[in-house]
């Protein structure tokens, strides 16, 4: 197509190699369309960053990729952005958002000067929205969100649903691991292997995510005395949304990797019963966290909506984490009990209805036996 179309036709290419998730791999197509003028496309629609519900910066990613893009398209090339919100109602306005407008503000600044001083830019953005006294803490709050979001939605370099929601079952989640793989490179296939090492890697990534969320919480405490009442209420609520979602999402990912580990062991006719203790704790955590998702005051007025929250029409929601957790737990338990029997595990590790031991023999052993 590039060779056969007239040279004066402009070519536009997404900056993302896959979909627009946090820290996506840089496109492999940009810079390969000569003699056409090229435009690099950005999307600030909130798919992999929680549909714009949560505090979610992409400034570092934009700054890094903008420099690469300029080198490839040259001074005659261009940059374009679509700014909006996936599944958001018509009264949503990203440019009025006191949190995620930093992303489009930075994009605008960087299109004029890819070497703009980010610290200065951040201070200008925060001062305009909040106040000079609140700006430093709010900058720390938002900058910490970028790593928190990456580690929340991209387990070991693989993605989640393109709508940022919870997958309903294991089969759906594992399809998404393949579809949204940020890299699709051989060196990243190791992170999908059913090993205990990868379980530990997932545990560390969850801890890193929670660490960044703790940084956000500390910054918000420092900012609150300098925020208006309305600003403090909105930022606190939306941060709470993110914190509880992240607890659920990272717990599900660690649990999924435990399940994959147990499934791999089952294929070798063995198991690791201790994993059920951790899965039972994860089960309990999801049960306690699910009711805390997206709580808000119906009368509150948030910056990104033109109407109070009770009139938004399509309230904030990214699904329910319980069905996936139940699927992970019950199937993991079936694999363990297939190996050790139904009376081996302590009663305190058992959750829900005890599944029947109906794991197909050919699934475990790689073939049928007579």
Secondary structure, 3 states (H helix, E strand, C coil): CCCCCCCCCCEEEECECCCCCCCCCECCCCCCCCCCCEEEEEEECCCCCHHHCCCCCCHHHHHHHHHHHHHHHCCCCEEEEEECCCCCCCCECHHHCCCCHHHHHHHHHHHHCCCCCHHHHHHHHHHHHCCHHHHHHHHHHHHHHHHHHHHHHCHHHCCCCCCCCCCCCHHHHHHHHHHCCCCCCHHHHHHHCCCHHHHHHHHHHHHHHHHHHHHHHHHHHHHHCCCCHHHHHHHHHHHHHHHHHHHHHHHHHHHHHHHHHHHHHHCCCCCCCCHHHHHHHHHHHHHHHHCCCCCCCCCCCCCCECCCHHHCCCCCCCCCCHHHHHHHHHHHHHHHHHHHCCCCCCHHHCCCCCCCCCCCHHHHHCCCCC
